[in-house]
Amino acid sequence: MEAIFLAYVLMLSIFLGFELISKVPATLHTPLMSGANAVSGITVVGAILSAGSGAHVMANILGAIAVALAMINVVGGYVVTNRMLSMFKKKEAPKGGK
């Protein structure tokens, strides 16, 4: 019964996430990406706690995989955010020229 409830929550969150993200204008993408990186940081902490719990071998393995995937998500999010913000910086004029 609990697995059915968790599957229902997963399907609902996938649908809701898709609907929310598809309606975000491009100008709000960078601030939302920064917020998503903060949430991913919380996910990293939870994954570390799971990986180091020592409760079960499978929990440790899945926790280590979760740490790796969450860190990829955090680093990738910051790279994308940095690249998007660099598009808005003014380019410097060449020195010594006209």
Buried (B, 14 or more C-beta within 10 A) or exposed (E): EEEEEEEEEEEEEEEEEEEEEEEEEEEEBBEEBEEBBEEBBEBBEEBBEBBEEEEEEEBBEBBBEBBEBBBEBBEEBBEBBEEEEEEEEEEEEEEEEE
